[in-house]
Amino acid sequence: MKVIGIVGEYNPFHNGHLHHIEESRAIIGEDAAVLCVMSGDYVQRGEPAMFSKFARAEAAVRCGASLVLELPLPWCLSSAEGFCRGAVGLLGATGVVDYLSFGSEAGSIDPLSALAIAIMNPGLDEQIRKELETGISYAAARQHALESELGELAKHLEKPNNILAVEYLRALYELRLPMMPMTVVRTGAGHDQKGEGSLRSASELRSLLHTGHDVSAFIPAPTVDVFQREMRMGRGPMPNPALETAILSRLRAYDEHLFENIPDASEGLDNRLRTA
């Protein structure tokens, strides 16, 4: 029996996530096990998840996952590079995963692999530094540097799922893990965009849940049961402003030097955080 590894936040689990699991099995074999690595109660965007990690893991298992492992918090709250490296590393540490499956707009491993290999080139860092001197963001600087190397291929990095896909591949190559990468074409609404039909983005579903709308048409039936139970028990959906006052109070009480020690708060970002 083959084992497919999938990384997700399932915030909330929706029809697109079910499609990913089913398409991965259709490619590898219907008897394949699916091992998911999932964010816990906090997700990469820095917010608490809509529902608890236990409810979201239950939803995934009811919809075809064989096992769900929690991605530790420091990796969940990291950059795309850190998030992917932690998740892929955890899948590799199990010693049982044969395939790493992820969604992408590209729908093909070849262009994503070429980008991952180019990013791993140490010589790219100097080109990125030169681009940063023009005042653009790091993401834009990296894309400009890659365009000089790979031309139009770099435009794949304008799509959010391609960015994650490239980082998954980068982690796979750098950690030298014996997993075969495969990608399923992302269908339906794009990230943070409104969609049509039964396939909606997680961000749109979160907005609908926050405003009390029924989302049962956009999530699998077993997931509906789980999340309706959580709402009856008063365990979700987590409101966005729920922790805002407490977090702002804690940040305003910080000594100046503590901002310097926040992960990734280098090159003056600590001063901008403190001012904000």
Disulfide bonds with the S-S distance in Angstrom:
none
